[in-house]
Every structure is written in structure tokens, then in C-alpha cells.
Amino acid sequence: MDCARIAKKLCGQVYADTSDLDVRQLGSRGPAVPIFCLGGQAAIENGTEAQARSVFKAAIDAGVRYIDTANIYGPSQERLGKFFVDVDEDLFVATKSAERTKSNFLMEIETSVEVLGRIPDVAHIHSVTKGEASQIVQPGGALEGALQAKAEGLCHHIGLTSHDSPDDMCQIIRRCDDIDIVMVALNPADTRFAEELIPLCNERGIGVVAMKVMARGLLVRPTGPGVKTASEAMRFALSCPGVDAAVVGISYPEEVKELAEVCEDFEPMEWPEARDLVQGTAPYAQELMFYRSEIRDWETPPDMRPSPDWYAE
């Protein structure tokens, strides 16, 4: 057993040693990882296996060391399991389960371990939505499954993800001290998690990873107001106070290069520029709420923009 290598991986030094991307620590309990992370949807799930491999290889070559996937992402885990065999670099791998019972959550994580061919670094309770906090934390719920998975060595960290419910995320975190990492939607058209959830995570030492950074490309509109480039969207997410890294689904290898350049010697976005992006995307913000159909059924759609106080802070 290489004890020195294990120690370097736990603190994240092993990722920094092999990447030119800027590195940040995932809260107080997670390792330091490169700030640009590869999402397991887009080409990894939906393209051909050859296309998926080309995107994966481009990301690894660019210094990406955090790979995100999920049981529900079609062939994503199976493909990544094959790709991992050919990679010499250490990788931080996150997977997710949207199951809400202890037994089903455990079964999915066990499947992930088998298909990925490795123990995931973090197992997320996936897509926490409006009104689900009590169900998740109740006896026999998904949180018990996550705690048992960690205790049995099926994952190293426990996480939560959400696209639309900061309130439920806050409820779970306040009732459980074992959440290590969260992944939440964050872009100029949707900053709801930045007001309460992200500061709460920072207070408790929980790592924060942004997702839906470009809302599957729908956010970026080169000829209109708001976000004109993928680089702007990436800089916005990574400039939000308390965000440690950003997961992006990539469709083509060329996209990797653009985002990797942003994440080398990263320059945070000044708040006036961030404010202008939020205001510019406001007219089409509701169009981007595609990822949870339940939101469109609410009687009063939530305001995705921050309060005036958020700008001042």
C-alpha cells in the first residue's frame, strides 16, 4: 500500500500535481480538486461511445480530475468505467442516486461501484426537490442509505444535489452533520442557492459544486443580452462566493479547451459584470427552468434572481 499516495489523494495534492487548472478545496472535509469538472451527461451519456471517449480524453488532457455521473444517466457509468481503465491519473468520481428509500439507495450505489469498477469518492442523494426533506431524512429514507453506504466503504463522502429547492437542502443540512459536498444549480439566470444555502454550507465546512452553469447551452445567447459565451457563464459560477468547483456537461472536445483556458490562472468576475449578466438573462430566465417539470406546475413560479441585498453583499 502506497501510504504517501493515499495521503496526497485525501488532501487533494495528487490532483494539483497533475493538473494546470486552478485548484480549490471542497469544503473542510473534501480534497482540493481542479475547479473545472466534467459532467457525465451531454456526450458521455447521449453521444456515441467514441464521441464520449474523445470528450473524456480531452478533459483529462486539459487537467480535469473531477468526474460526475449518475445511475440514471443511461450508459454514462458503464462508459466511464471503461475509460477509467486507460487513465493513469487519480480521479475524483461523484455518482448519484435519486432513490428515496434506504434499501433502493444502497442498491443503486452498489450498482455504481460495480459498473464504475471503483468506489466513488462521493455518493449524492440526487435532485432534492420541493417538499422532499422529511422523506429523505425519515427512518428508512435515502439519508440512512447514504450513511450506511459510507460506513460500509461504498463511498468516501456523502452529498446532496438540487436543481430547485434551497429550502429543503437547508433543512436536511441542519438536521444532519454528515453531508460533505453539495451540488446545486447556479448561473446568472438562477441564483437562488447563493442567498442562503451556499453560505450555510460554507459555515459548516461543506464543499459546494455548481451545476447547470450553462443550462445545457440554453443560457448562452451570443447576439442577445445576458450571457454571450460559455466562458462568461463559467466565470460567473466560479466567482460566486463559496463555490469551490463547477461541473459542466461537454458535447465536443473543442468546448473543453475554451473552459480549461478560463480555469487556468482563474480571474474572478467583478460584481458589476456579474450583476449585468443577471439583469441581462432575466427576460428569459423562466425559459431555462427545464430541468424540473414540477416547477412549471407551481401556482407562482419562483423568482430566480437574487434579492437587492445579495448584490450589496
N, C-alpha and C positions, 0 to 999 in steps of 0.2 A: 504494500500500500504506500503510495506517494503522499505522505502527510503534508509536505510543503505545498504540493499542488492543490490538495484539498483545502488547505488554509487560504491559499491565494484565491480559490474559487469562491469560498464563503465571503471573503471581503470584497470580491469583485476585481482584484488586481489582475487576475488571469484574463479578464475581458479587456481591460485597459491595455495590457501588454501586447495584445494582438489587433488593436483597432486604432485608426487615426481619428475616429469620431470623438467628440466630447463625451465625457462620462459623468454620470450623476448617480448618487446612491439612492436606492429605493427605500426611502424612509430610514428608520433606525435599525430595522431588523433584516432588511434585504441587502443584497450586494450592490456594488456600483456597476452600472451597465451603460453601454453606449446609448445616447439619447434617441437615436433613430432605431425603431423596432419594426420587424416585418410581420404584417398580419397574414393569417392563414386563409383568408378568403381571396377575392379577386382571382388572380391567375392560379394560385395554389389550389383553390377549390374548383374554379369554373373553367379554366383553360385545359388544354391537353397536358399530359404529364410532361412532355418535352418543354412546353411553354412554362409550366410551373418550375421545372428544374432550372431553366435559364434565368428566371427571376430570382429563385433561391440562390443560385450561384453568384449572380450579380450582387445580391445583398451581402452575402458572406465576403466576397472580394472587396466590397466597399467598407467593411468593418462592422456590419450589423451582427450583433451577437444575441439579441433577444428575439425569440420566435414565438408568435402567438397563434394558437389553433383552438379547435373545439371538436367535441364529439359530433356535433350537429353539422359540421362543415363538410358534408359529403366525403370525398376521398382525401381531404386535406391531411388528416393524421396519417393515413396509410402512405401517402406520397412522401410526407416529411420523414416518416420512419425509414423509407428507402434512401432519402437524400442524406440523412444524418450519418449513414454508414460511410460515406465518402468524405466526411468533414473531419479534419484534424483538430480544428479549433474547438475550445469549450464553448458551449452554447447555454443560454438561459432559456428554458422552454416553459411556456404557460399553456395550460389547457383549461377547458371549461365544461361544466355540465349545467343544463337548465332544469334538471330534475329537482323536485321539491321534497322528496322523501329521503330519509337516511339510506334505506336499502337501495333505492334506484340510483342515488348519487354515487354510492360506493361502487355499484356495478359499472357505472359509466367510467369512473376513474380507473378501475381495474382494467377495463377495455382499453382505455387510453394508454396505460402502461404497456399493455401487450402490443398494441398496434404501433405505438411510437418506438418501441424497443428500448425504452428508458423510463426512469422515474421523472415525472415532470417537476420542475422547480416550484411551480405554483399551480394549485387547483382552485379555480374560481367557481363560486356559485354564480351562475351566469344570468344576466338580464333581469335583475331585480326590478320589478315594476310596481305601479301604484297599488298599495294595499297588501303587499306580499310579506312585509316584515314579520308579522306574527306567525304566518305559516312557516317561514324559513327557520325561525328560532324556536318553535314549539318542540316538545319532545317527539322524537322520531322524524324531525324535519331535516332539511338539507344541511343545516349548520352542524348538527350532530354527525352527519355523514362525513362532512369535511374534517371535523375534529378527529374522527376515527381514522380517516384516510391518512392524516398526518401522523397520528400515533402508530399506525401500522407500517409507516415508511412508504406509503404510496405517493406521497408528495412531500416537499420540504417546507412549503408555505401555503397559507390559506388566503384566498382572495374573494372579492366581490366585484361584479360588474353591473353597470346600469346605463341605460340609454335615456331614461326619462323620469326617475323618481329619486331626487336627492333626499327627500324626507324619509323614505323607507330605508335608504342607505344609512342615514344618520341614526335612525332608530336601532338598526342592527349593530352598528359600531358602538353605540352607547351601552348596549346590552352584552357585548362580547369583547373581551380584551385580546382575542387570539387572531384578529384579522391583521394580516401583514401588508397586503397590497390591494389597492382598488384600481379598477379601470373604468373610466367614465367618458361620456360624450362631451367633447369640448371643441368649439370652433366659434368664429365671430358671430354666427347666427344662433348659437346656443351656448350660453354661459351660465346656465342655472346652477351647475355644480360648483362654480367658482365662489359663490357667495357664502355658503355655509359648510358644505361637505368637504371641500378641499382644505379650508382652514382647520376643521375638526381633525382631519387625517394628519395634518402637519403637527397639530398639538399632541396627537397620540403616537407619533412616530410611524405612521402608516405610509407606505410608498404610494405615489399617485401616478398613474399612466393615463395619458389622454388617448381617446379613440374618436372615430368619426371626424377626424381632423379636416377632411375634405368632403365629408358626407358622400362618399363614393363618387367624387368628382362633380356632384351637383352644385357644390358651393362655389366652385371656380368658374367665373364668367369673364373672360378676357376683355370683352368690349363694353361691359356694363359697370355700374357702381359696385362697390364691395370688393371681394377677393378676386384678383385678376390672375394670380399664379399659384401654383402648388407651394412654391417657396414661401409666399406670404402666409398661407394657411398654416404651414409647419412652424414658421417663426412665431405666429400668434399663439399657438398652443404651448410651445416650449417657453414662451415668455410669461405665461400666466404664473403668478407667484404660487409656489408649492407644487408645481408639476415637475416630475422627475424625468419622464420619457414620453414618447409618443409612438403609438402603433399605427402603421399605415398599410393598407392593402395596396399592392402594386400590381399593375396589369402588364407592364412591359419593362424589360431591363433598363431602357433609357430613362425611365422615371426614377430609378434607383440613384443614378448619377446626380440628377438635379437635387434631390433631397439630401443626399450624402454631402454635397458641397455646402449646403446650408448648415449642416451639423458638424462641420469641421471648423474649429475656432468660432463657435456659435456667437452671434451678436444679437442680444435680446432686442425686442421691438420696444420702442418708446411708447408711452401710453397715449400720446395724441394720435399716433399712427394706428394703434390698436382700437382706439375709440372710433376713428374714421371707418375702420373695417366693420365694426359692429353696426354703426349707423348705416353704412352702405349696403349691408346684407339684410337689414331689417325689412325692406319691402318684399323680399322673397324667403324670409326665414321659415314661414309656415310650410312652404313647399318642400322643405328639406326634412320634415318630420315623417319620413317614410319608414323608419326602422321599427316602429311600434304602431301597429294599426289601431290599437286601443286608444291612442292619444286622439286620433281623429274623431273618436266617438264621444269624447268628453263634451259636456254641455258648453263649457267655456275653455277654449284652448289656452294653455299656459303661455305667459309672456316669456319668450326665450331670451330676451335681452336683460342685462343687469339693471339693478336699481341705480339711480344717480349717485348714491353713496359709494357704489362699487368703483366708479370712475375716480372719485376723490381719493379713495384709499390707494 
